[in-house]
Amino acid sequence: MNFEHLKVFYVAATKKNFSETAKTLHLSQPTVSLQIQQLESLLNVKLFERTTKNIKLTDSGQLLYLYAGKIINLVNQTKKELDLLSSSIHGNLSIGASLTIGEYLLPYIIGKYQKEYPKVHLSMNIYNSSQIIQQLKNEQIDLGFIESTITDPELVYLPFSEDQLILISSAKDPHPMVKDRESILPSELFSLPLIVREHGSGTRQVMEESLLKHNLDPSKLNIILELGSTESIKATVESGMGLSIISESAIQKELRLGTLRTIRIQGISLLRNFSAIFVKNKLYSVPADSFLEFILKQYNATSTETIPLKREVT
C-alpha cells in the first residue's frame, strides 16, 4: 500500500471534499481522485459514496479511516523520534502571538528553542486573539498563542500556563481614590478612569468575562482611553492619566523600578490561561510539532492532543 495514497485518503475522509483535500495537500483535484481510485482498486473495495457536493465514507471507508489515522500517527511519531536522535529538525515555522505572550513570554522560549533547533527558521508576528484565529484559518500562520478562551470547533486549544490580570496605578502620581491604599472594593472600580486594550484583544475579553462572573457590568466602566499596545498603556498609567487592568507578567520591570504599583480588587481574581491553538485535522510540519512540545515542556504542561504531521516518510 502506498503511504501517500493512505495520507490522501485520510485527509479526504476528514475534509469530506476532494477539492478541499487538494487544497490542503497542494495537489490537483484530478490527482486526489486518481490516488483514491488507485487505493480502492488495490484494496478491492469502495471507500467513498460520491454526491454532487460532497463525499461520504462507506463502511469499508470507515474501517480504513480508523486504522489510517493510527498508521499515520505511528509513522509520524517514528519519524519525529528519529529526527530528534539525529538533531535534523529543520524547516520554516510561522507563529502568531497575542501582545502579552509575544512581548513578554515567547522571546525567551524562542531563544531557548533556537539553541536546540538551529536549523528551524522561525518567524513570529503580534496580533490580537481574533486576528490570530483568522490567520490560522487562512493558513497564514502555523501556530497561535493567545490569552483568551475559544470555543471554535475548527481549532484545538491547549492551555500551557496561567496568568493574573491586576489593577495598576502610577506609583508617583496615583489617582486620589487609590492613593495610600492596597485594595479597593469592586464597586469602586466603576469610579476609576481606566485605560484598556482594544476590543478583540485577549486581555480585554478576559477582563470583561471575569467582571461579568462577579456580577459586575463591564459596559459601566469609566473607560477614558483604548490603546492597542501594552507598552503604551503602561506609559500612560505612569503619567498619572488613569489606571489599567493588565497582565502581571507585563509589569515586572516597572514594579522593580517603582514606577507602577498594584492595587487588589477585593474578592475578585482575574485569572486567565495562556494557550497554544492550531487548526484541527490540519497536516503540520515537524518544526510546528516540536515547538509545541517544547513550550509545553518549559511550563511542565501536558496534553493528550497530537497534531498530524506534514513531513511524512516516503
Secondary structure, 3 states (H helix, E strand, C coil): CCHHHHHHHHHHHHHCCHHHHHHHHCCCHHHHHHHHHHHHHHHCCCCEEECCCCEEECHHHHHHHHHHHHHHHHHHHHHHHHHHHHCCCCEEEEEEECHHHHHHCHHHHHHHHHHHCCCEEEEEEECCHHHHHHHHHCCCCCEEEECCCCCCCCEEEEEEEEEEEEEEEECCCCCCCCCCCCEECHHHHHHCCEEEECCCCHHHHHHHHHHHHCCCCHHHCCEEEEECCHHHHHHHHHCCCCEEEEEHHHCHHHHHHCCEEEEEECCCCEEEEEEEEEECCCCECHHHHHHHHHHHHHCCCCCCCCCCECCCCC
